[in-house]
Each structure stands twice: as structure tokens, then as C-alpha cells.
Amino acid sequence: MLSAGLPQGTVPKLERPGPLRDRVYEALLELITTRALQPGQHLVESELAGHLGVSRQPVREALQRLNTEGWVDLRPAQGAFVHEPTEDEADQLLTVRTLLEAEAARLAAANAGTAGITALEELCAQGERAVADDDVDGAVAMNARFHAEVMELAGNAVLAELAAQVDRRVRWYYTPVARQRGRQSWIEHRDLIDAISARDERRATEVMRAHTEHTRKTYHEREK
């Protein structure tokens, strides 16, 4: 067991294809995003390397990349630590997310067909089951997939590219409030599906804007 405190079974298996440093980076980023590695947690290269079954070099390279991207803080004479986001950082990102997602919902209402609506309903059902089972990780994953599907149905490649840049951080901020948002989040998803099905662009925009704002406010009101 790492002194870093990773729960058993949380470390993703490294797939063989691709450069090792990239696979280590993706593994560490997933652990940070899901909060298996908590904000402020000390990251010891040798322990991470042992846990991932690799040498220290790709771990060091991954940590440097994560530092550049703002996921990890490298402190002189202290080492690497998972970044602790400030309230302002979270607020700025979640505000931008609201703008992107609201436009995606409008476009989805304009463009979505029967298959797209069915896909949203299936993802919503899976998310509801995860909530009922108190499966926080599953609910977070389904939430991300649901919003990604809305973005896909919007049919705007530039919008999707911008959303992809914030997706991982949205998951990072959503994880600690997923249980608190609970079933209400999926009720709001159902409302959004209804608006998209009705091709009501204004209603879809309003529902998505309110939905993402609820998440932003819940994040700020969370227990710390």
C-alpha cells in the first residue's frame, strides 16, 4: 500500500500500446480526476512507480507534464503534490462550462434525431441506477458521458473541442458533489431530454444553464 493512500483497485492498468510516459500520464491524470489522489496529496515518485509497475523516469516525466497543465504542483525541496484548486479557479471554469453546455443544448435541440434522443435516455437510465446504488464513481462517469453525448448531438466541432479542454476538470470538480447532487441532477437531465425531444431550443438552453449553475453553486457550498 502506498503512503500516498491509494485505495485498493483504484490504479488503472497500463495498456501496452503507446509511449510509456503517455500511459503513465493518463493513469495519473485519471487518479487525480477521480480523486483517488486527493488535492494536496504528496506524490512520491518511487511509490507511484512501484504501484504502476514502471521505473521512476516516466513517472517523473508525467508529473512534470501534469505540473505544466496545472494538475500537480512541484515545490522546491518538497516534491510533487496534487494541485488544490482555489474557489476562484473552480468558479471560472464552471462558469465557462455553463456557456459551452448551454449552447450545446440549444444546438442539440435543433439537430438531434431519434437515435440521439434514445442514447440520452439510455445514459440517463444508467446514471439513475448508479445514484440508486450509491455508486458515486459510476454516477460521475455517466454524467460525463451524458454531457458528452449532448455535445456530440450539437454537431459543432469547434464547440466540442473547447468542451473537451475543460471536461476533465469538470469531472474533478463534480466528483466531490456528485452524491449531494444525487437524483436531482438526473431529474434535470430528464428535463433537458424533454426539451431536446421537443426541439425547443430556448427551453433546452434554459434547462442546461440552470443545471450547470446548480452544480457550480453546490460545489461552492460543499463540505470541505
C-alpha positions as CSV (number, residue, x, y, z in Angstrom):
1,M,0.0,0.0,0.0
2,L,1.3,3.4,-0.9
3,S,1.9,6.0,1.7
4,A,0.1,8.1,-0.9
5,G,-3.0,6.3,0.3
6,L,-4.5,4.9,-2.9
7,P,-7.4,2.6,-2.2
8,Q,-7.1,-1.0,-3.5
9,G,-8.3,-1.4,-7.1
10,T,-8.1,2.3,-8.0
11,V,-5.0,2.2,-10.1
12,P,-5.8,1.7,-13.8
13,K,-3.9,-1.0,-15.7
14,L,-1.4,0.5,-18.1
15,E,-2.2,-0.5,-21.7
16,R,0.7,-1.7,-23.8
17,P,0.4,0.5,-26.9
18,G,1.8,4.0,-27.0
19,P,4.8,5.6,-25.3
20,L,5.2,4.6,-21.6
21,R,5.3,8.2,-20.4
22,D,2.0,9.0,-22.1
23,R,0.4,5.9,-20.5
24,V,1.7,6.8,-17.1
25,Y,0.5,10.4,-17.6
26,E,-3.0,9.2,-18.4
27,A,-3.1,6.8,-15.4
28,L,-2.0,9.5,-13.0
29,L,-4.5,12.1,-14.5
30,E,-7.3,9.6,-14.1
31,L,-6.4,9.0,-10.5
32,I,-6.4,12.8,-9.9
33,T,-9.6,13.4,-11.8
34,T,-11.5,10.7,-9.9
35,R,-9.9,12.0,-6.6
36,A,-8.3,8.6,-5.8
37,L,-5.3,11.0,-5.4
38,Q,-6.7,13.9,-3.4
39,P,-6.0,17.6,-3.8
40,G,-2.9,18.5,-1.7
41,Q,-1.7,14.8,-1.5
42,H,2.0,14.2,-1.7
43,L,3.1,12.3,-4.7
44,V,6.2,10.2,-4.2
45,E,7.8,9.1,-7.5
46,S,9.2,5.8,-6.2
47,E,5.9,4.8,-4.7
48,L,3.9,5.7,-7.8
49,A,6.4,3.9,-10.0
50,G,6.1,0.8,-7.8
51,H,2.3,1.0,-7.8
52,L,2.2,1.4,-11.6
53,G,4.9,-1.2,-12.3
54,V,7.2,1.2,-14.1
55,S,10.5,2.9,-13.5
56,R,10.7,6.4,-11.9
57,Q,11.6,8.2,-15.1
58,P,8.2,8.0,-16.9
59,V,6.6,9.0,-13.6
60,R,8.9,12.0,-13.3
61,E,8.1,13.0,-16.9
62,A,4.4,12.6,-16.3
63,L,4.5,14.7,-13.1
64,Q,6.3,17.4,-15.0
65,R,3.6,17.4,-17.7
66,L,0.9,17.5,-15.1
67,N,2.6,20.4,-13.4
68,T,2.6,22.3,-16.7
69,E,-1.1,21.7,-17.1
70,G,-1.9,22.7,-13.6
71,W,-2.9,19.3,-12.1
72,V,0.2,19.0,-10.0
73,D,2.4,21.5,-8.0
74,L,6.1,20.9,-7.9
75,R,7.5,22.5,-4.8
76,P,11.3,23.0,-4.4
77,A,12.8,20.7,-1.8
78,Q,9.4,19.2,-1.0
79,G,8.4,17.3,-4.1
80,A,5.1,16.9,-6.1
81,F,1.6,17.5,-4.7
82,V,-1.8,17.2,-6.3
83,H,-3.0,20.8,-7.0
84,E,-5.5,22.2,-4.7
85,P,-7.9,24.3,-6.8
86,T,-9.0,27.7,-5.4
87,E,-12.6,28.7,-5.3
88,D,-11.9,31.3,-8.0
89,E,-10.4,28.6,-10.2
90,A,-13.4,26.4,-9.9
91,D,-15.8,29.2,-10.4
92,Q,-14.1,30.5,-13.5
93,L,-14.0,27.0,-15.1
94,L,-17.6,26.1,-14.2
95,T,-18.8,29.4,-15.5
96,V,-17.2,28.8,-18.8
97,R,-18.6,25.3,-18.8
98,T,-22.1,26.8,-18.4
99,L,-21.6,28.9,-21.5
100,L,-20.4,26.0,-23.6
101,E,-23.0,23.5,-22.4
102,A,-25.9,25.9,-22.8
103,E,-25.0,26.5,-26.4
104,A,-24.6,22.7,-26.9
105,A,-28.0,22.1,-25.5
106,R,-29.5,24.7,-27.9
107,L,-27.8,23.1,-30.9
108,A,-28.8,19.6,-29.8
109,A,-32.4,20.6,-29.7
110,A,-32.1,21.9,-33.2
111,N,-30.2,18.9,-34.6
112,A,-30.8,15.7,-32.6
113,G,-32.6,12.8,-34.2
114,T,-34.4,9.8,-32.7
115,A,-31.2,7.9,-32.2
116,G,-29.6,10.7,-30.3
117,I,-32.6,11.1,-28.0
118,T,-32.6,7.3,-27.3
119,A,-28.8,7.5,-26.5
120,L,-29.5,10.3,-24.0
121,E,-32.4,8.3,-22.4
122,E,-30.2,5.2,-22.0
123,L,-27.3,7.2,-20.4
124,C,-29.8,8.9,-18.1
125,A,-31.2,5.5,-17.0
126,Q,-27.7,4.2,-16.3
127,G,-27.0,7.4,-14.3
128,E,-30.1,7.0,-12.2
129,R,-29.2,3.4,-11.5
130,A,-25.8,4.5,-10.3
131,V,-27.3,7.0,-8.0
132,A,-29.8,4.4,-6.6
133,D,-26.8,2.1,-6.0
134,D,-24.8,4.9,-4.3
135,D,-22.2,4.3,-6.9
136,V,-20.5,7.8,-7.0
137,D,-17.8,6.8,-9.5
138,G,-20.4,5.4,-11.8
139,A,-22.6,8.5,-11.5
140,V,-19.7,10.8,-12.3
141,A,-18.8,8.7,-15.3
142,M,-22.4,8.6,-16.6
143,N,-22.7,12.3,-16.0
144,A,-19.6,13.0,-18.1
145,R,-20.9,10.6,-20.9
146,F,-24.3,12.3,-20.8
147,H,-22.9,15.7,-21.3
148,A,-20.5,14.4,-24.0
149,E,-23.5,13.0,-25.9
150,V,-25.3,16.3,-25.8
151,M,-22.1,17.9,-27.1
152,E,-22.0,15.3,-29.9
153,L,-25.6,15.9,-30.8
154,A,-24.9,19.6,-31.1
155,G,-22.8,18.9,-34.2
156,N,-20.3,21.7,-33.7
157,A,-16.7,20.5,-33.9
158,V,-15.2,23.7,-32.5
159,L,-17.6,23.8,-29.6
160,A,-16.8,20.1,-28.9
161,E,-13.1,20.8,-29.0
162,L,-13.4,23.6,-26.5
163,A,-15.6,21.5,-24.2
164,A,-13.1,18.7,-24.3
165,Q,-10.5,21.0,-22.9
166,V,-12.5,21.5,-19.7
167,D,-14.1,18.1,-19.5
168,R,-11.5,16.5,-17.2
169,R,-11.6,19.5,-14.8
170,V,-15.4,19.4,-14.7
171,R,-15.2,15.8,-13.6
172,W,-12.7,16.8,-11.0
173,Y,-15.0,19.4,-9.5
174,Y,-18.1,17.3,-9.9
175,T,-16.8,14.3,-8.0
176,P,-16.9,15.8,-4.5
177,V,-20.5,17.0,-5.0
178,A,-21.9,14.0,-7.0
179,R,-23.6,12.4,-4.0
180,Q,-25.0,15.8,-2.9
181,R,-26.4,16.5,-6.4
182,G,-27.7,12.9,-6.4
183,R,-31.0,12.2,-8.1
184,Q,-31.8,15.9,-8.6
185,S,-29.1,16.1,-11.2
186,W,-30.7,13.3,-13.2
187,I,-34.2,14.9,-12.9
188,E,-32.7,17.9,-14.6
189,H,-31.2,15.6,-17.2
190,R,-34.6,14.2,-17.9
191,D,-36.0,17.8,-18.3
192,L,-33.2,18.5,-20.8
193,I,-34.1,15.4,-22.8
194,D,-37.7,16.5,-22.9
195,A,-36.7,20.0,-24.2
196,I,-34.4,18.5,-26.8
197,S,-37.0,16.0,-27.9
198,A,-39.5,18.8,-28.3
199,R,-36.9,20.7,-30.4
200,D,-37.4,23.6,-28.0
201,E,-34.1,25.4,-28.3
202,R,-34.8,28.1,-25.8
203,R,-36.1,25.7,-23.2
204,A,-33.1,23.4,-23.7
205,T,-30.8,26.4,-23.2
206,E,-32.5,27.4,-20.0
207,V,-32.6,23.9,-18.6
208,M,-28.9,23.3,-19.3
209,R,-27.9,26.7,-17.9
210,A,-29.8,26.2,-14.7
211,H,-28.5,22.6,-14.4
212,T,-24.8,23.6,-14.7
213,E,-25.4,26.6,-12.4
214,H,-26.8,24.2,-9.8
215,T,-23.6,22.2,-9.9
216,R,-21.4,25.3,-9.7
217,K,-23.3,26.6,-6.6
218,T,-23.3,23.1,-5.0
219,Y,-19.5,23.0,-5.4
220,H,-19.1,26.3,-3.5
221,E,-21.5,25.1,-0.8
222,R,-19.9,21.7,-0.4
223,E,-18.5,20.4,2.9
224,K,-14.7,20.9,2.8
